[in-house]
Amino acid sequence: MIYPTQRAVILMVAAAPVALLIGIVRPDGWMIGMAWVVLLMALTLMDGLVTRRFAGQQFVLDAPATAQVGEVIDLSPRIAGPQGADDAATTFAVEATGPAEPVDHAGTRVRLTRRGTASIRRIWARRPGPLGLAWRQAVRDADRDILILPDLTPVRDQGMRQVQRIGQAGNRLRPEAGDGMEFQTLTDFQPGMARRAIDWKASARLNALLAREYRPERENVVVFAIDSGRAMSDPVGDVPRIDRAVSAALLAGFVALKAGDRARLFGFAARPRADSGTQGGTRGFSELHRAAAAIDYGTDESNFTLSLVTLDQRLERRSLIILFTEFADPTGAELMLAAVQRLRRRHRVLVLLFRDLELETVVDQPPNRADDVVRSTIAHTLLRERRIVAERLRRSGIDVIEAGPDDMALALVERYLKIRERA
């Protein structure tokens, strides 16, 4: 389609007062002014007609299939084939939807603001004429999706430090007596060993006090179940709880895979949304990474019963289930408690709760007005309800970690390593 450029429009508008002045000075000035306008319109039309068309030409993008949160990518639209290499005058614009924020006016460079999927819907191309008075424009459907994955920089840095620390401190062929649940060997009983480690039959047979040594089991299944409902979408420390949970899960998953265990990432809200399947080996981390991008920000309430029962049915053996969740009211907490207690019959469960720094700040602030007293009282009540739920979980035999948003990832790794050593 042919469009006049801004230059042609300005010239046509400017010709009107010129024609008026000529009409005042000369009787035939109106005719001369109109002739200028017609000539300008004819030149604009001719400029558009001689401009090369886009018929049969396809537009392509250099968009990657995956990218990381916060990354700025250059979509670099161009015309396919050798024709595009010689067509430097053509400009492009891109329509992107989802968590992609345009950096430039045309949208050919976008910043990926959060996890999810960014879609490139359409590409516009504009080619100016030789005189610069008109241009041809065309639009093509792109239908390209970019999977936005979590940023792995902190996972690589902190994860490798944790793996190195494991290798320096605890990765021995013969762990401490009594650690783990997989039998390794018999050894002489030494002072300080647990009496339950004594093998009485072997001791009677050999006439010496012998104890069993165990080692941590290999290829344990560690499941990171991330609640992505409305409560987890709220920010804590200016970052949504979901993003902090995903970062902590990826870090712990990286360490678990390096330690010889198997990992699984499971996301749910009103229903199960993402499931990486049980992955083993360091190559399985890419599947965890990919599944994390599918854990979107939800606006509905989480259905713990449906989601956790579905997870239990998909697991073939006893596993360590690490649940990242949050509750906004006592009713939601009761539903979560019932679902987790049902899950504990077969698996070991670890529940992670982020400390609500905003509520703690409100409680600690000195009241200066009546509104401050009301606000502090409500915050104290909410924190008290959280402590009651956490205590009920502990009394049910469920491990609980309450940590600040910046400390959660390392606290989870530390607890996982202790659980793994002690089985």
Disulfide bonds with the S-S distance in Angstrom:
none
